[in-house]
């Protein structure tokens, strides 16, 4: 799936101790200029990485913004499937991932061979696949969707056409409820959203009765039923920015809160209060994605220094994975984000 020029083990072994006392931000900026690199950061990255980036956002939007630049190098601070999408849409660029081992629980729940078997068992179905998957799984799919456009795309499919949906079963179940379309769901889940506790959410709402709950559709149904808003990460950010409410419970990876606070500060708006949604024991750090956390300032510096780990795959695979992405983009023209739950 990934052919790294420098092994991930070597890149990840160079820890902060070896780079102590250095001004990493200054050195990263120097290397960024030298390499003519654009740095992308997903909303789920640490705040200091978001602040360093040229663009912060959702995975597909970031890849499209990077492709529109004249950068020679795209350094994607996110997880592997995100960097793969960047390479798919910008094949002439060097695409780097700070930690070559930064995967995704959804991607790893849906490997290509089992997915192909899943498709073969349902030859008359259209495969609608969430973007959180490998390039190989994309290549086996008919259309890719994001949490922002999935509902609108599914509504465009002929009603007599049966649907396979992978890899997130919670997002798939949510879309079934929203569209009324019966779908055969792959049983994958996100390691972050899966662990949110309905019991703890109810307790938190009781403690903060004025707080609105904004959740990602990768959450289990019990969380979504108690939510005032359900939408993609970008949609949650917009909801919080535009709402008159002063307090929110956030049902997605908690580093989006850094961007919420940054937006309010830049707009000169009054501060708001944000509560990350806890897991079952009420105190775990389950709202932090361990895969996203694998990227660090040290690894960003090393990636630019070594021009690795690098995303590379055969051109036939890239073209096959590009096809369902292009179908998604065509079907997404003129549509907005998921509506309020």
C-alpha positions in Angstrom: 0.0 0.0 0.0 2.8 2.4 0.9 6.3 2.3 -0.5 8.4 4.4 1.9 11.8 5.6 0.8 13.0 5.8 4.4 11.6 3.1 6.6 8.9 4.2 9.0 10.8 2.5 11.8 13.8 4.8 11.2 11.7 7.9 11.0 9.8 7.2 14.2 12.9 6.2 16.2 14.3 9.8 15.9 12.5 11.1 19.0 12.4 14.5 20.6 15.6 13.7 22.7 17.7 13.7 19.6 16.4 17.1 18.5 16.3 18.8 21.9 17.2 22.5 22.0 16.5 23.1 18.3 13.9 25.6 17.1 11.9 23.1 15.1 9.3 25.5 13.8 12.1 27.7 12.3 13.9 24.7 10.8 10.6 23.3 9.4 9.9 26.7 7.8 13.4 26.8 6.3 13.0 23.3 4.9 9.5 24.1 3.7 10.9 26.9 1.6 13.8 24.9 0.4 11.6 22.0 -0.7 8.8 24.2 -2.0 6.5 22.3 0.2 2.9 22.9 1.4 2.0 21.5 4.8 -1.5 20.2 5.4 -3.0 19.5 8.8 -6.2 17.6 9.5 -8.5 19.1 12.2 -7.5 16.1 14.5 -3.8 17.1 14.7 -2.3 18.7 17.8 -2.8 22.5 18.0 0.9 23.3 17.3 0.8 21.3 14.1 -2.5 23.0 13.0 -0.9 26.4 13.6 2.2 25.4 11.6 0.2 24.3 8.5 -0.6 26.2 5.4 -4.0 24.7 5.3 -6.2 23.0 8.0 -9.3 21.1 7.2 -10.9 17.8 6.3 -9.0 15.2 4.2 -10.4 15.6 0.7 -10.6 19.4 0.9 -7.0 19.6 2.0 -5.9 17.4 -0.9 -7.8 19.5 -3.4 -6.3 22.7 -2.0 -2.8 21.3 -2.1 -3.3 20.1 -5.7 -4.2 23.7 -6.7 -0.9 25.1 -5.4 2.4 25.1 -7.2 4.1 23.2 -4.4 6.5 20.4 -5.4 6.0 18.6 -2.1 2.8 17.9 -0.1 3.4 17.1 3.5 0.2 15.7 4.9 -0.1 15.8 8.7 -2.9 13.2 9.0 -3.2 9.5 8.5 -2.2 7.2 5.6 -5.4 7.2 3.6 -5.4 11.0 3.6 -1.9 11.2 2.2 -2.9 8.5 -0.4 -5.8 10.7 -1.6 -3.4 13.6 -2.0 -1.1 11.4 -4.2 -4.2 10.2 -6.2 -5.3 13.7 -7.1 -1.8 15.2 -7.4 0.4 12.4 -8.9 3.1 14.8 -10.1 3.9 15.9 -6.5 6.0 14.3 -3.8 3.6 13.4 -1.0 5.1 12.9 2.5 3.5 11.5 5.7 5.4 12.4 8.9 4.9 8.9 10.3 4.7 6.1 7.8 2.8 3.9 10.4 0.0 6.4 11.0 -3.0 4.3 9.9 -6.7 4.5 10.6 -8.9 2.0 12.4 -11.5 2.2 9.7 -9.0 1.6 6.9 -7.5 -1.3 8.9 -11.0 -2.8 9.5 -11.4 -3.2 5.7 -8.5 -4.8 3.9 -8.7 -5.2 0.1 -9.0 -9.0 -0.2 -11.9 -9.3 2.3 -13.6 -6.3 0.7 -13.2 -7.9 -2.8 -14.9 -11.0 -1.4 -17.7 -8.8 0.1 -18.2 -7.3 -3.3 -18.1 -10.7 -5.1 -20.9 -11.9 -2.8 -23.1 -9.1 -3.9 -22.4 -8.7 -7.6 -25.6 -6.7 -8.3 -24.9 -4.1 -5.6 -23.2 -0.7 -6.0 -20.3 -0.2 -3.6 -20.5 3.2 -1.9 -17.3 3.5 0.1 -16.4 6.1 2.8 -13.2 7.9 2.0 -11.5 6.5 5.1 -10.1 3.5 3.3 -7.0 2.4 1.4 -6.3 3.2 -2.3 -6.8 -0.5 -3.0 -10.3 -0.5 -1.5 -11.1 2.7 -3.4 -10.1 1.0 -6.6 -12.6 -1.8 -5.9 -15.5 0.7 -5.2 -18.0 2.4 -7.5 -18.2 5.8 -5.7 -16.4 7.3 -2.8 -18.2 9.5 -0.3 -17.3 11.8 2.6 -19.4 12.5 5.7 -20.4 15.8 4.1 -21.7 14.5 0.8 -22.7 10.9 1.5 -26.4 11.5 2.1 -26.8 13.6 -1.1 -24.9 11.0 -3.2 -27.0 8.1 -1.9 -30.2 10.0 -2.7 -29.0 10.3 -6.3 -28.7 6.5 -6.7 -31.6 4.7 -8.4 -34.0 3.4 -5.7 -34.0 -0.1 -7.2 -30.2 -0.4 -7.0 -29.0 -2.2 -3.9 -26.1 -0.6 -2.0 -23.1 -1.9 -0.2 -21.6 0.6 2.3 -18.2 0.3 3.8 -16.3 0.6 6.1 -18.1 2.5 8.9 -21.2 0.8 10.1 -22.3 3.7 12.3 -22.1 6.2 9.4 -23.9 3.6 7.2 -26.7 3.1 9.8 -27.1 6.9 10.1 -27.4 7.2 6.3 -30.0 4.5 6.2 -32.1 6.3 8.7 -31.7 9.6 6.9 -32.4 8.3 3.3 -34.6 5.4 4.0 -32.3 3.3 1.8 -31.6 -0.2 3.0 -27.9 -1.0 2.7 -25.6 -3.9 3.4 -23.1 -2.6 5.9 -19.4 -3.5 6.4 -18.9 -3.9 10.2 -16.0 -1.4 10.6 -15.9 1.4 13.2 -13.7 4.4 14.2 -11.7 3.8 17.3 -12.5 7.3 18.5 -16.2 7.6 17.9 -16.9 4.0 18.8 -15.9 4.6 22.4 -18.1 7.6 23.2 -20.6 6.7 26.0 -24.3 7.5 25.8 -24.4 7.3 29.6 -21.6 9.8 30.1 -23.2 12.1 27.5 -26.5 12.1 29.4 -24.5 12.9 32.6 -22.6 15.7 30.9 -25.9 17.2 29.5 -27.3 17.2 33.0 -24.3 19.0 34.3 -24.4 21.6 31.5 -28.1 21.9 30.6 -27.4 24.9 28.2 -24.8 23.1 26.2 -25.6 22.0 22.6 -24.3 18.6 21.5 -22.5 18.5 18.1 -21.5 15.0 16.9 -20.0 13.3 13.9 -22.1 10.6 12.2 -19.4 8.0 12.9 -20.7 8.0 16.4 -23.1 5.2 17.6 -26.8 5.8 17.3 -27.2 6.4 21.0 -24.9 9.4 20.8 -26.6 10.8 17.7 -30.1 10.6 19.3 -29.0 13.0 22.0 -27.3 15.4 19.5 -28.5 18.8 18.5 -26.4 18.7 15.3 -24.9 15.8 13.3 -22.4 16.5 10.6 -18.9 16.2 9.2 -16.0 17.8 11.1 -16.2 20.9 8.9 -19.9 21.1 9.4 -19.5 20.8 13.2 -17.0 23.7 13.1 -19.4 25.8 11.1 -22.3 25.0 13.4 -20.3 26.1 16.5 -19.1 29.3 14.8 -22.6 30.3 13.7 -24.6 29.3 16.7 -25.6 31.8 19.4 -25.1 29.2 22.1 -22.2 29.7 24.5 -21.5 26.1 25.5 -21.0 22.9 23.5 -20.4 19.2 23.9 -18.2 17.9 21.1 -18.8 14.4 19.8 -15.7 14.0 17.7 -11.9 14.0 18.0 -11.2 16.7 20.5 -8.4 18.5 18.6 -11.2 20.2 16.5 -11.7 22.3 19.5 -8.4 24.1 18.9 -9.7 25.2 15.5 -13.0 26.3 17.0 -11.2 28.5 19.5 -8.9 29.8 16.8 -11.8 30.8 14.6 -13.5 32.7 17.4 -10.3 34.5 18.3 -9.6 35.5 14.7 -13.2 36.8 14.4 -12.9 38.8 17.6 -15.9 36.9 18.9 -16.6 36.1 22.6 -15.1 32.9 23.8 -17.2 29.8 24.1 -17.0 26.7 26.3 -16.3 23.3 24.8 -16.5 19.9 26.5 -15.0 16.8 24.8 -17.4 13.9 24.9 -15.9 11.2 27.3 -15.8 7.4 27.0 -17.4 4.9 29.3 -15.4 5.6 32.4 -15.9 9.4 32.1 -12.2 10.2 32.2 -10.4 8.4 29.4 -8.7 10.2 26.6 -10.6 8.2 24.0 -11.5 11.4 22.1 -7.9 11.6 21.0 -7.0 9.6 17.9 -3.9 7.6 18.6 -3.1 7.4 14.9 -3.2 11.2 14.4 -1.1 11.6 17.5 1.8 9.7 15.8 2.6 12.8 13.8 4.8 15.2 15.8 6.9 18.3 15.1 10.0 16.2 15.1 8.7 13.8 12.5 7.5 16.7 10.3 11.1 18.1 10.4 12.6 14.7 9.6 10.1 14.1 6.8 11.1 17.3 5.1 14.8 16.7 5.8 14.8 13.1 4.4 12.0 13.6 1.8 10.4 10.5 3.3 8.3 8.6 4.3 6.9 9.0 0.8 3.5 7.8 -0.7 4.0 5.9 -3.9 1.9 3.3 -5.7 1.6 1.9 -9.3 -0.1 4.1 -11.8 -2.8 1.5 -12.6 -3.8 1.5 -9.0 -3.9 5.3 -8.8 -6.1 5.5 -11.9 -8.5 2.9 -10.6 -8.7 4.7 -7.2 -9.2 8.0 -8.9 -12.3 6.8 -10.9 -14.7 6.5 -7.9 -13.3 9.8 -6.5 -14.1 11.6 -9.7 -17.6 10.1 -9.7 -18.0 11.5 -6.2 -16.9 14.9 -7.3 -19.3 14.9 -10.2 -22.2 13.8 -8.1 -21.3 16.4 -5.4 -21.6 19.4 -7.6 -23.9 22.0 -6.0 -24.6 20.1 -2.7 -24.0 21.3 0.8 -23.2 19.6 4.1 -25.3 17.2 6.1 -28.3 19.0 7.5 -29.2 19.3 11.2 -30.2 16.0 12.8 
